C-alpha cells in the first residue's frame, strides 16, 4: 500500500485534477483477509485530503458486488459540484 499511497499523492498533485472527487474501490471484500475500507483510508492517508471529496467503496470485482454503488456515489458527487 505504500507505493499506492505515493502514486495517489503524486496524481492528486496534478493541476488538472485539482478538486476532482476520488473514488477508491476496496476490492476483494469477498476474501477473509481483505483490508477494511477504514484500513484502506488510513493506508492511503485520505484524511489528509482537504481539497476534494473522497469515497471508499467496498467491492468484489469477482462478484460485481459494490461496483454499481461506487459509481452511483461518484455520479452524485460530481452532480453536486
N, CA, C and O atoms as CSV, one atom per row, in Angstrom:
chain,resi,resn,atom,element,x,y,z
A,1,UNK,N,N,0.810,-1.206,0.000
A,1,UNK,CA,C,0.000,0.000,0.000
A,1,UNK,C,C,0.850,1.265,0.000
A,1,UNK,O,O,0.370,2.330,-0.389
A,2,UNK,N,N,2.104,1.163,0.430
A,2,UNK,CA,C,2.964,2.350,0.456
A,2,UNK,C,C,3.147,2.925,-0.940
A,2,UNK,O,O,3.038,4.134,-1.146
A,3,UNK,N,N,3.424,2.048,-1.892
A,3,UNK,CA,C,3.625,2.508,-3.271
A,3,UNK,C,C,2.337,3.117,-3.823
A,3,UNK,O,O,2.372,4.130,-4.522
A,4,UNK,N,N,1.227,2.509,-3.513
A,4,UNK,CA,C,-0.067,3.027,-3.968
A,4,UNK,C,C,-0.337,4.409,-3.384
A,4,UNK,O,O,-0.829,5.296,-4.081
A,5,UNK,N,N,-0.021,4.585,-2.133
A,5,UNK,CA,C,-0.219,5.876,-1.482
A,5,UNK,C,C,0.620,6.966,-2.140
A,5,UNK,O,O,0.141,8.078,-2.364
A,6,UNK,N,N,1.866,6.644,-2.444
A,6,UNK,CA,C,2.755,7.608,-3.103
A,6,UNK,C,C,2.220,7.954,-4.493
A,6,UNK,O,O,2.189,9.124,-4.873
A,7,UNK,N,N,1.803,6.948,-5.244
A,7,UNK,CA,C,1.273,7.189,-6.593
A,7,UNK,C,C,0.007,8.041,-6.548
A,7,UNK,O,O,-0.166,8.950,-7.360
A,8,UNK,N,N,-0.871,7.744,-5.600
A,8,UNK,CA,C,-2.098,8.525,-5.474
A,8,UNK,C,C,-1.777,9.976,-5.132
A,8,UNK,O,O,-2.350,10.893,-5.719
A,9,UNK,N,N,-0.878,10.185,-4.198
A,9,UNK,CA,C,-0.483,11.549,-3.818
A,9,UNK,C,C,0.096,12.304,-5.005
A,9,UNK,O,O,-0.211,13.479,-5.208
A,10,UNK,N,N,0.922,11.640,-5.778
A,10,UNK,CA,C,1.519,12.265,-6.961
A,10,UNK,C,C,0.438,12.648,-7.964
A,10,UNK,O,O,0.455,13.751,-8.510
A,11,UNK,N,N,-0.493,11.747,-8.204
A,11,UNK,CA,C,-1.591,12.032,-9.131
A,11,UNK,C,C,-2.428,13.219,-8.678
A,11,UNK,O,O,-2.771,14.090,-9.477
A,12,UNK,N,N,-2.751,13.247,-7.397
A,12,UNK,CA,C,-3.636,14.288,-6.886
A,12,UNK,C,C,-2.973,15.659,-6.818
A,12,UNK,O,O,-3.653,16.664,-6.611
A,13,UNK,N,N,-1.672,15.712,-6.987
A,13,UNK,CA,C,-0.973,16.993,-7.036
A,13,UNK,C,C,-1.039,17.627,-8.424
A,13,UNK,O,O,-0.678,18.792,-8.589
A,14,UNK,N,N,-1.495,16.875,-9.415
A,14,UNK,CA,C,-1.612,17.400,-10.775
A,14,UNK,C,C,-2.630,18.532,-10.809
A,14,UNK,O,O,-3.730,18.404,-10.271
A,15,UNK,N,N,-2.266,19.616,-11.432
A,15,UNK,CA,C,-3.137,20.785,-11.533
A,15,UNK,C,C,-4.473,20.434,-12.197
A,15,UNK,O,O,-5.520,20.938,-11.791
A,16,UNK,N,N,-4.437,19.578,-13.207
A,16,UNK,CA,C,-5.648,19.212,-13.943
A,16,UNK,C,C,-6.635,18.408,-13.103
A,16,UNK,O,O,-7.813,18.316,-13.448
A,17,UNK,N,N,-6.165,17.833,-12.016
A,17,UNK,CA,C,-7.032,17.032,-11.159
A,17,UNK,C,C,-7.431,17.749,-9.878
A,17,UNK,O,O,-8.018,17.148,-8.979
A,18,UNK,N,N,-7.114,19.022,-9.800
A,18,UNK,CA,C,-7.415,19.801,-8.592
A,18,UNK,C,C,-8.921,19.797,-8.309
A,18,UNK,O,O,-9.727,20.175,-9.159
A,19,UNK,N,N,-9.274,19.366,-7.115
A,19,UNK,CA,C,-10.665,19.375,-6.701
A,19,UNK,C,C,-11.519,18.228,-7.227
A,19,UNK,O,O,-12.697,18.134,-6.881
A,20,UNK,N,N,-10.958,17.363,-8.046
A,20,UNK,CA,C,-11.720,16.253,-8.622
A,20,UNK,C,C,-12.001,15.216,-7.527
A,20,UNK,O,O,-11.092,14.836,-6.789
A,21,UNK,N,N,-13.247,14.762,-7.419
A,21,UNK,CA,C,-13.569,13.760,-6.399
A,21,UNK,C,C,-12.794,12.455,-6.638
A,21,UNK,O,O,-12.427,12.129,-7.767
A,22,UNK,N,N,-12.563,11.731,-5.561
A,22,UNK,CA,C,-11.815,10.480,-5.641
A,22,UNK,C,C,-12.714,9.327,-5.193
A,22,UNK,O,O,-13.327,9.378,-4.127
A,23,UNK,N,N,-12.779,8.295,-6.022
A,23,UNK,CA,C,-13.472,7.066,-5.677
A,23,UNK,C,C,-12.440,5.950,-5.656
A,23,UNK,O,O,-11.730,5.722,-6.636
A,24,UNK,N,N,-12.368,5.265,-4.533
A,24,UNK,CA,C,-11.448,4.143,-4.408
A,24,UNK,C,C,-12.278,2.896,-4.135
A,24,UNK,O,O,-13.083,2.855,-3.205
A,25,UNK,N,N,-12.066,1.888,-4.964
A,25,UNK,CA,C,-12.722,0.612,-4.752
A,25,UNK,C,C,-11.836,-0.253,-3.861
A,25,UNK,O,O,-10.700,-0.565,-4.218
A,26,UNK,N,N,-12.360,-0.634,-2.706
A,26,UNK,CA,C,-11.663,-1.564,-1.812
A,26,UNK,C,C,-12.069,-2.967,-2.261
A,26,UNK,O,O,-13.026,-3.553,-1.754
A,27,UNK,N,N,-11.323,-3.477,-3.213
A,27,UNK,CA,C,-11.644,-4.735,-3.869
A,27,UNK,C,C,-11.353,-5.932,-2.969
A,27,UNK,O,O,-10.731,-5.806,-1.914
A,28,UNK,N,N,-11.811,-7.070,-3.408
A,28,UNK,CA,C,-11.573,-8.374,-2.764
A,28,UNK,C,C,-12.235,-8.478,-1.393
A,28,UNK,O,O,-11.762,-9.208,-0.522
A,29,UNK,N,N,-13.321,-7.753,-1.209
A,29,UNK,CA,C,-14.025,-7.816,0.064
A,29,UNK,C,C,-14.674,-9.178,0.295
A,29,UNK,O,O,-15.168,-9.456,1.388
A,30,UNK,N,N,-14.672,-10.028,-0.734
A,30,UNK,CA,C,-15.178,-11.389,-0.578
A,30,UNK,C,C,-14.155,-12.300,0.102
A,30,UNK,O,O,-14.469,-13.444,0.431
A,31,UNK,N,N,-12.929,-11.801,0.315
A,31,UNK,CA,C,-11.881,-12.578,0.967
A,31,UNK,C,C,-11.801,-12.232,2.450
A,31,UNK,O,O,-12.003,-11.082,2.840
A,32,UNK,N,N,-11.511,-13.214,3.254
A,32,UNK,CA,C,-11.456,-13.044,4.705
A,32,UNK,C,C,-10.390,-12.042,5.126
A,32,UNK,O,O,-10.596,-11.283,6.073
A,33,UNK,N,N,-9.252,-12.030,4.436
A,33,UNK,CA,C,-8.133,-11.179,4.847
A,33,UNK,C,C,-8.094,-9.828,4.124
A,33,UNK,O,O,-7.064,-9.153,4.137
A,34,UNK,N,N,-9.190,-9.433,3.503
A,34,UNK,CA,C,-9.228,-8.147,2.795
A,34,UNK,C,C,-9.139,-6.990,3.792
A,34,UNK,O,O,-9.674,-7.063,4.898
A,35,UNK,N,N,-8.455,-5.926,3.380
A,35,UNK,CA,C,-8.418,-4.715,4.209
A,35,UNK,C,C,-9.806,-4.090,4.248
A,35,UNK,O,O,-10.506,-4.046,3.237
A,36,UNK,N,N,-10.190,-3.615,5.405
A,36,UNK,CA,C,-11.469,-2.913,5.514
A,36,UNK,C,C,-11.325,-1.542,4.846
A,36,UNK,O,O,-10.208,-1.047,4.689
A,37,UNK,N,N,-12.438,-0.930,4.454
A,37,UNK,CA,C,-12.358,0.419,3.894
A,37,UNK,C,C,-11.652,1.409,4.824
A,37,UNK,O,O,-10.922,2.282,4.355
A,38,UNK,N,N,-11.862,1.280,6.135
A,38,UNK,CA,C,-11.182,2.170,7.082
A,38,UNK,C,C,-9.669,1.984,7.042
A,38,UNK,O,O,-8.917,2.956,7.121
A,39,UNK,N,N,-9.229,0.749,6.920
A,39,UNK,CA,C,-7.786,0.469,6.839
A,39,UNK,C,C,-7.205,0.996,5.531
A,39,UNK,O,O,-6.075,1.483,5.504
A,40,UNK,N,N,-7.969,0.901,4.452
A,40,UNK,CA,C,-7.522,1.442,3.169
A,40,UNK,C,C,-7.380,2.955,3.269
A,40,UNK,O,O,-6.383,3.519,2.819
A,41,UNK,N,N,-8.375,3.611,3.857
A,41,UNK,CA,C,-8.331,5.069,4.035
A,41,UNK,C,C,-7.113,5.471,4.847
A,41,UNK,O,O,-6.436,6.446,4.522
A,42,UNK,N,N,-6.838,4.724,5.895
A,42,UNK,CA,C,-5.681,5.010,6.738
A,42,UNK,C,C,-4.373,4.816,5.967
A,42,UNK,O,O,-3.472,5.653,6.038
A,43,UNK,N,N,-4.277,3.712,5.234
A,43,UNK,CA,C,-3.050,3.412,4.482
A,43,UNK,C,C,-2.783,4.439,3.393
A,43,UNK,O,O,-1.628,4.729,3.082
A,44,UNK,N,N,-3.841,4.989,2.814
A,44,UNK,CA,C,-3.686,5.979,1.745
A,44,UNK,C,C,-3.700,7.415,2.269
A,44,UNK,O,O,-3.600,8.363,1.491
A,45,UNK,N,N,-3.823,7.572,3.583
A,45,UNK,CA,C,-3.848,8.893,4.223
A,45,UNK,C,C,-4.921,9.799,3.612
A,45,UNK,O,O,-4.688,10.985,3.378
A,46,UNK,N,N,-6.077,9.232,3.364
A,46,UNK,CA,C,-7.153,10.008,2.744
A,46,UNK,C,C,-7.679,11.114,3.643
A,46,UNK,O,O,-8.244,12.094,3.157
A,47,UNK,N,N,-7.501,10.966,4.934
A,47,UNK,CA,C,-7.966,12.010,5.838
A,47,UNK,C,C,-7.188,13.312,5.673
A,47,UNK,O,O,-7.591,14.346,6.207
A,48,UNK,N,N,-6.087,13.272,4.947
A,48,UNK,CA,C,-5.310,14.492,4.696
A,48,UNK,C,C,-5.808,15.261,3.479
A,48,UNK,O,O,-5.376,16.387,3.234
A,49,UNK,N,N,-6.714,14.657,2.716
A,49,UNK,CA,C,-7.240,15.334,1.520
A,49,UNK,C,C,-8.251,16.387,1.947
A,49,UNK,O,O,-9.323,16.060,2.455
A,50,UNK,N,N,-7.911,17.632,1.742
A,50,UNK,CA,C,-8.782,18.733,2.163
A,50,UNK,C,C,-9.442,19.456,0.987
A,50,UNK,O,O,-10.399,20.208,1.177
A,51,UNK,N,N,-8.935,19.232,-0.218
A,51,UNK,CA,C,-9.412,19.997,-1.373
A,51,UNK,C,C,-10.379,19.216,-2.256
A,51,UNK,O,O,-10.683,19.643,-3.370
A,52,UNK,N,N,-10.864,18.079,-1.768
A,52,UNK,CA,C,-11.756,17.270,-2.586
A,52,UNK,C,C,-12.516,16.282,-1.711
A,52,UNK,O,O,-12.109,15.976,-0.590
A,53,UNK,N,N,-13.625,15.794,-2.245
A,53,UNK,CA,C,-14.350,14.733,-1.561
A,53,UNK,C,C,-13.783,13.392,-2.002
A,53,UNK,O,O,-13.248,13.263,-3.103
A,54,UNK,N,N,-13.905,12.409,-1.143
A,54,UNK,CA,C,-13.453,11.071,-1.488
A,54,UNK,C,C,-14.384,10.051,-0.869
A,54,UNK,O,O,-15.067,10.316,0.120
A,55,UNK,N,N,-14.391,8.879,-1.478
A,55,UNK,CA,C,-15.246,7.794,-1.005
A,55,UNK,C,C,-14.537,6.476,-1.261
A,55,UNK,O,O,-13.947,6.270,-2.321
A,56,UNK,N,N,-14.599,5.593,-0.286
A,56,UNK,CA,C,-14.085,4.237,-0.472
A,56,UNK,C,C,-15.281,3.311,-0.542
A,56,UNK,O,O,-16.119,3.273,0.359
A,57,UNK,N,N,-15.341,2.569,-1.627
A,57,UNK,CA,C,-16.448,1.639,-1.825
A,57,UNK,C,C,-15.957,0.203,-1.688
A,57,UNK,O,O,-15.159,-0.260,-2.504
A,58,UNK,N,N,-16.425,-0.502,-0.666
A,58,UNK,CA,C,-16.074,-1.912,-0.579
A,58,UNK,C,C,-16.707,-2.657,-1.757
A,58,UNK,O,O,-17.855,-2.395,-2.119
A,59,UNK,N,N,-15.964,-3.571,-2.344
A,59,UNK,CA,C,-16.498,-4.279,-3.502
A,59,UNK,C,C,-15.802,-5.617,-3.702
A,59,UNK,O,O,-14.810,-5.945,-3.051
A,60,UNK,N,N,-16.361,-6.358,-4.618
A,60,UNK,CA,C,-15.742,-7.586,-5.110
A,60,UNK,C,C,-15.874,-7.565,-6.623
A,60,UNK,O,O,-16.979,-7.691,-7.151
A,61,UNK,N,N,-14.774,-7.411,-7.316
A,61,UNK,CA,C,-14.814,-7.424,-8.778
A,61,UNK,C,C,-15.241,-8.802,-9.282
A,61,UNK,O,O,-15.830,-8.931,-10.356
A,62,UNK,N,N,-14.940,-9.805,-8.506
A,62,UNK,CA,C,-15.295,-11.182,-8.880
A,62,UNK,C,C,-16.805,-11.367,-8.946
A,62,UNK,O,O,-17.318,-11.980,-9.882
A,63,UNK,N,N,-17.519,-10.836,-7.952
A,63,UNK,CA,C,-18.975,-10.991,-7.911
A,63,UNK,C,C,-19.718,-9.773,-8.454
A,63,UNK,O,O,-20.902,-9.853,-8.780
A,64,UNK,N,N,-19.016,-8.653,-8.549
A,64,UNK,CA,C,-19.636,-7.414,-9.000
A,64,UNK,C,C,-20.275,-6.612,-7.873
A,64,UNK,O,O,-20.739,-5.491,-8.083
A,65,UNK,N,N,-20.296,-7.190,-6.684
A,65,UNK,CA,C,-20.917,-6.518,-5.549
A,65,UNK,C,C,-20.192,-5.209,-5.219
A,65,UNK,O,O,-18.969,-5.187,-5.077
A,66,UNK,N,N,-20.949,-4.132,-5.098
A,66,UNK,CA,C,-20.411,-2.838,-4.715
A,66,UNK,C,C,-19.956,-1.956,-5.873
A,66,UNK,O,O,-19.776,-0.752,-5.688
A,67,UNK,N,N,-19.767,-2.517,-7.047
A,67,UNK,CA,C,-19.273,-1.718,-8.179
A,67,UNK,C,C,-20.287,-0.664,-8.604
A,67,UNK,O,O,-19.939,0.503,-8.782
A,68,UNK,N,N,-21.525,-1.070,-8.763
A,68,UNK,CA,C,-22.574,-0.130,-9.170
A,68,UNK,C,C,-22.769,0.955,-8.107
A,68,UNK,O,O,-22.930,2.131,-8.432
A,69,UNK,N,N,-22.753,0.552,-6.849
A,69,UNK,CA,C,-22.921,1.517,-5.750
A,69,UNK,C,C,-21.822,2.573,-5.764
A,69,UNK,O,O,-22.087,3.756,-5.550
A,70,UNK,N,N,-20.595,2.144,-6.016
A,70,UNK,CA,C,-19.478,3.086,-6.078
A,70,UNK,C,C,-19.638,4.092,-7.203
A,70,UNK,O,O,-19.398,5.286,-7.022
A,71,UNK,N,N,-20.042,3.604,-8.355
A,71,UNK,CA,C,-20.228,4.506,-9.493
A,71,UNK,C,C,-21.384,5.471,-9.243
A,71,UNK,O,O,-21.309,6.640,-9.621
A,72,UNK,N,N,-22.443,4.992,-8.614
A,72,UNK,CA,C,-23.558,5.886,-8.264
A,72,UNK,C,C,-23.104,6.987,-7.320
A,72,UNK,O,O,-23.483,8.147,-7.482
A,73,UNK,N,N,-22.302,6.629,-6.344
A,73,UNK,CA,C,-21.785,7.610,-5.379
A,73,UNK,C,C,-20.948,8.671,-6.107
A,73,UNK,O,O,-21.062,9.862,-5.821
A,74,UNK,N,N,-20.119,8.234,-7.036
A,74,UNK,CA,C,-19.283,9.165,-7.790
A,74,UNK,C,C,-20.133,10.102,-8.644
A,74,UNK,O,O,-19.874,11.304,-8.690
A,75,UNK,N,N,-21.130,9.567,-9.308
A,75,UNK,CA,C,-22.013,10.394,-10.143
A,75,UNK,C,C,-22.723,11.447,-9.285
A,75,UNK,O,O,-22.817,12.608,-9.681
A,76,UNK,N,N,-23.217,11.048,-8.122
A,76,UNK,CA,C,-23.886,12.005,-7.220
A,76,UNK,C,C,-22.914,13.093,-6.765
A,76,UNK,O,O,-23.275,14.267,-6.678
A,77,UNK,N,N,-21.697,12.691,-6.480
A,77,UNK,CA,C,-20.678,13.646,-6.021
A,77,UNK,C,C,-20.367,14.665,-7.123
A,77,UNK,O,O,-20.246,15.861,-6.856
A,78,UNK,N,N,-20.244,14.190,-8.333
A,78,UNK,CA,C,-19.952,15.077,-9.471
A,78,UNK,C,C,-21.137,16.004,-9.737
A,78,UNK,O,O,-20.952,17.184,-10.035
A,79,UNK,N,N,-22.343,15.472,-9.629
A,79,UNK,CA,C,-23.545,16.266,-9.894
A,79,UNK,C,C,-23.707,17.396,-8.885
A,79,UNK,O,O,-24.306,18.423,-9.205
A,80,UNK,N,N,-23.188,17.229,-7.682
A,80,UNK,CA,C,-23.306,18.258,-6.647
A,80,UNK,C,C,-22.381,19.428,-6.903
A,80,UNK,O,O,-22.575,20.491,-6.311
A,81,UNK,N,N,-21.403,19.282,-7.742
A,81,UNK,CA,C,-20.441,20.361,-7.996
A,81,UNK,C,C,-20.976,21.379,-8.914
A,81,UNK,O,O,-20.289,22.351,-9.227
